[in-house]
Amino acid sequence: MTVTSVHAGTTAGPWPVTEFTERLRAVTADRYHDRHPFNQRMHRGELTPTELRRWITNRFHYQRHIPVKDALILAKLDRPALRRSWLRRVRDHDGAAEGEGGIERWLRLGEAAGLARDQLWDTSRVLPGVRFAVEGYVTFCRVRPALDAVAASLTELSAPGLMRTRIAAFERHYPWIDPAGLAYFRGRVDQGARDGEEALALVLGWARTREQQQRAVAALAYKCEVLWALLDAVDRGDTAGWGGS
């Protein structure tokens, strides 16, 4: 399903909250990028150092844009309480001060894997497919209504499980990476659970019609496609002649 698959003007009544919630959770259960072959190879310990560094480099391009998309969503919220709550997400990634936040922790992951910070910030090293996917997602959050943009963030519902799997995989299969570099993954276990449930409550409260509910489901499916496309690009990056390591 994509965002263009919603049928405008439907006269069907809204799904019950339980069914709507199940439909949202089914999207991440079926389409989240934990199923992508690259992630599965990562978690089985089959990636080479070059492949892992390529993923860290290109995923950073997504990470650095998380507070950008959240700032765009923040601007759509019409109540101070909502803005205060969503602002926390920007702070979680940018930090309240220098040397703090999720972006800083990803930079430390890169350093633990042998990548200099300048390498991660260098956008010329980003694969074209990754750039396209990330720009598409940021644009989506800029132009779509708050419901759609928040619904797209519901991939966070599946993030804690993925982080736990990833931590165990790195500790077991990639001992050459300093364990201190895994702080980003550890922090996202609790943050992802909190953010996912918070966003889910907003979507359930905002989507009152069948058309709105379908838009939310489609937005979440689109976000899954963004994450999948990013890994597609990383997975074939070496054959494309784009090293990124």
Summary of the structure (lengths in Angstrom):
residues: 245
radius of gyration: 18.0
end to end distance: 33.7
largest distance: 57.5
contacts: 775
relative contact order: 0.21
helix: 75%
strand: 0%
